[in-house]
Amino acid sequence: MEPGIYDRKGNLIKSWGDLTKEGINLERFCSYPEIKNEPSSACNLFEKYNPVKLVLPKSINSIGDCALAFCESLEEIVLPPLLDALGNETFSGCSRLKEIFIPSTLTFCCKNTFYNCISLERIDVDPKNALLSSEDGVLFSKDEKELIFYPINKKDKTYKIPNKVKRIDEEAFLGNEHIEEIIFPEGIEIIGLRSFQHTNLVKVYIPNSVKGIGYHAFAGCDNLETVRLPDDVEINLGAFTNCKNLEEINVTKTFVETHKGFVEKFKDKIKVDKTLDELLDEGVSFKEINKKFKDKNVER
């Protein structure tokens, strides 16, 4: 397909050659990382034609910061087969972009390349890519130890994080309003800053393997009611800011002793879990205790 911009019927509106004649600054469009947070001249030019589909020429091997930001009519983009890098907020505000395919040659992708792409449902990666991988439309590192990005309009209500994942990157699930339940694997270690901010999670059970929860990791989760935290986690005091329906945070006595600042901030919500011996002393049966643990949203 000829490089250029197309309408919804597949008709070529303008070839790439004609677009460059009209004023696309290729140096700015392709520069990374020299050009920082400045929309390229392509943005305004594309808006004039309201493109639905954009096919980029094979000669382009990098797309710079904000290069296609706020191209609100864009629904589909065909990236060059030799693309090497995607910059900061390259597709930011492309509110109709639904899916994207990343070629095998890409070696660098900023964490917020797809920031505020509110219609994005899936990202697929060429299996030959040495840096990235994808599973069910979710973006991972090649070894699947990092969950990099979960599309903001992916519509699953429940998501089970793969067992290999050790780290959830910053802003990975930010703003996804469909997700209500996350099943964490035992073995995950880091939950990055703002990773679940403004999602619709109802309850969160953090496994004992988690060592760090970042700033605003669950901030603004209006539907969040119940949280369970492990003893040894390093947690930012702002992790649960503005969770207006949060009722209880379940912790152990050890957590209370070692996280006094957090406990003081959320003292009206802290609920100390009883030990196994305490439950047995109260006459709680093993069957009831087992059921309590099975109800938690963690893969054991």
Secondary structure, 3 states (H helix, E strand, C coil): CCCEEECCCCCEEEEHHHHHHHCCCHHHHHCCCCCCCCCCHHHHHHHHHCCCEEECCCCCCEECCCCCCCCCCCCEEECCCCCCEECCCCCCCCCCCCEEEECCCCCEECCCCCCCCCCCCEEEECCCCCCEEEECCEEEECCCCEEEECCCCCCCCEEECCCCCCEECCCCCCCCCCCCEEEEECCCCEECCCCCCCCCCCEEECCCCCCEECCCCCCCCCCCCEEECCCCCEECCCCCCCCCCCCEEEECHHHHHHCHHHHHHCCCCEEECCCHHHHHHCCCCHHHHHHHHHCCCEEC
